[in-house]
Amino acid sequence: MKKRFNKVSTEHWGAKTGDKFTVIKDHHEVNGDLPKDSIVILIEISHFPTMYRVKDLETSRLYTVPVHTVKKMI
């Protein structure tokens, strides 16, 4: 059976859809910037490489960020 490399999931290594994160490093995308200290909510997790699809709670914009640029809120 072939492995799917373009899959998305709702849970990975203790993070799951709906979890809140703080951005710990400025993030830049073509669609806009996500500044450090922004609060985001996890929408989905993509793999290979593992990235988080998040929604900025202030602007409602969606971003795809590397896992090392956010920290899970407790």
C-alpha positions, 0 to 999 in steps of 0.5 A: 500500500502506498503512503499518502504524503499530501494528507491532513489530520486533526491531531499530531504530537499533542496538538489537535484542532481547536487548540490555541497557540501564541506565535513566537516568531514573526511569520510572513506569507504572500497574503500578509504577515502574522506578527509575534505574540498573535493568538491563533487557533489550529484549523488542521495539520498538514504533513511532509513537512508538518505545518499548522494551518491556523486562523488569526483570532484578531483578523480571521485570516488563515496562515500555514505556519511551521510548528516551531513558530508557535507555542501551545497555550495552556 
